[in-house]
Amino acid sequence: MPKFRKPPSPERQAEAVVGRLVNLGALRRNPERPASVRTVANHRDCLLQIARRIRGDGLELRDLTPDTAVEYLRSRTADLGQKALDMHRQALQAMLVHVSRRLPEGGRLTVVRSLKPGRRGGRAYTAQQVRMVAAAQRGRNALSTLIAHAAGLRAHELFTLARPGEQPPDPRPARAEKFAGRPGRDYTVVGKGGLVRLVRIPDHLASQLEERRREAPVRITDRGIHYRSRYAVAGGTAWGASFTGASKRALGWTRGAHGMRHSYAQERMRELQRMLRRSDALEVVSQELGHFRRDITLAYLK
C-alpha cells in the first residue's frame, strides 16, 4: 500500500527509536544506573546511518523486519569493518526486540561477517616507542599519552580521572594480584557503560597529574558527550589526533591511541605470568582494564 504521509527525517526516526529504548531501559548494562551517554550515542549514530541508507528504498526504521535487517547488514559487508557491522546489528536487534517487537525477547539477528580487510598485525607499542611518541607531543598531550600507557586508559577516560574518594569505584570482582608489582597512586575513571573502575598511575606521573588539578571540575564535551573533568589533561578526539600525528612524526606510522590499552595488556600479561598461570593472569588483566572478560583480553594480545 502506498504511503501518503511525509516520512519523518532519518534524524527524527533515530531519535524516536533511541528515546524509546532509553525509556524502556533497554540500553542499560547495569540495571542500577541509567544507560551511559556513549552507549546511547552509539545506538543513535548507527540507527541514523541505517535510516539514511534505507530511505533510498522508500523504507523507514519501523518497516524493518528481522529478514530485511539482515539484508541491510549484508549490504554493508564491503564498506563496514566487523566492529562497526556488529554495532549496527546490535542497534537493529534492540529496536526489533524492544520497539517494533518483531523479534521475541532474547531474540538475536544473524551475525554477518565483514568482507572489509581488517587491521594487519597488532596495535601495541613498545615502551620505548611510547616514549618517542610522547616526546613528539607537547604539554598535556604528552602527559596523557604516558598516563594512558601506564594505566591502560581509553581516550575518553582521560577526561574522567578522579580521586577514589570523590568518584568511588563500582563494586566488581577483584583478585588479590590486581596491580601487583605496579606501585603508584590509585585513581578512578568512568569507562564503557558508565562503569567506574580503579586504575593505578605511577607516582611520578601522578605528581604531574596533580599539578594539573583544576580548582573546580569543568564540563568538557567530546563527540557530543559531556564529561566532568577534574584535571587539565588532554583526552578524547583531540588527544587521539595528537597521538596519531606524533606517532607518524616519531615512528613513521601509527596504530592509533587505542594501542595504549593493547600495550598495557601485553606488558601486564608478561609481568603477571611470572607469578600466575596464564588463565589467572588473563583474569587479572581483564579486571584492570575494566571489561572483566578473558576473551576480550585475548584480543588485546594479538
Phi, psi and omega in degrees: 000131182292152178264129181256347178275157176281122182293145176294155180296156176306323179298316180292323178298312181297317181296321180295317181293314181296319177301319178295317179297319179295315181298327179278351183074019185285344182259006180283132172269330177242117184297345182268359179219154180295163178300142180292150180298328180290319178298315179298315181297319179297316179295319179298315181298316181295313181295326177294316178299319180295314181299321179293322183291317186276350179301325180297339177265008180076021183252156172241169179302321183292344180279343187290140174246170175307320181291314181289332176295318178293323176299318177301312181300319180293332179286347182253007186295336183274337185244353176246137173289171185297321181296315179295320180296319178295322178295320177296319179298317181295322178293316178297319181298315179298318179296315183291329180279311192261336184255296181277344178056039176265358169239141179290161176306128183084359180291153183228140172279153178299134177286125181252133184268135179289146174261356182285131181302134179276175178293132179271139178078175181280174181249356185286150172251149172284163180300321179295319179296323177298316180296323179293320178295314181299323180293337179271002177251176180237151169043238188291333176295318178297316180297318180298321178298315181292322179291316180300320178292316184289333184242000178068046186267149168282162184302314183287338181293337178299328179291336191258008181303134181206159173287145183303329181293334181260345178215079186297144178288151175289148177292122179215159178301141180213120176284157181297335182278001180301126182066014179301133179079007180237084178292157178154194180252143181271138174227175173234155175224160177258115184259204181297143179071011181079008180293127175264119183234159179276138173229161180236131182242131179307149186305317184293327177282325178297322178298317178294324178296315182295331176295340181255016179291134180280152176296327177213146179300148176237158178267127177242135179249128179223123182055037176080003181250138183264137179233151176260108187255126180256348182230141181276069177240160179281159178189181174060213186299316183296316179294321178300319178292320178297317180298313181301314179296317181293322179296319179294322180290318186278325188241344183087004180201169176216147174243008177088155182296335179294346176300340178296324177290323176296317179299314180301313183300316183290320178295317181292324178298318179297319180293313187287331180289352172286341183235347185229159170294158183302316182298322179289321178297321178299321180295317180297314181296323178297326177289319181293324180277345174088015176252342171059027178224125182296326183294327177289322176301320179302323179295331179284346185268358183285000000 
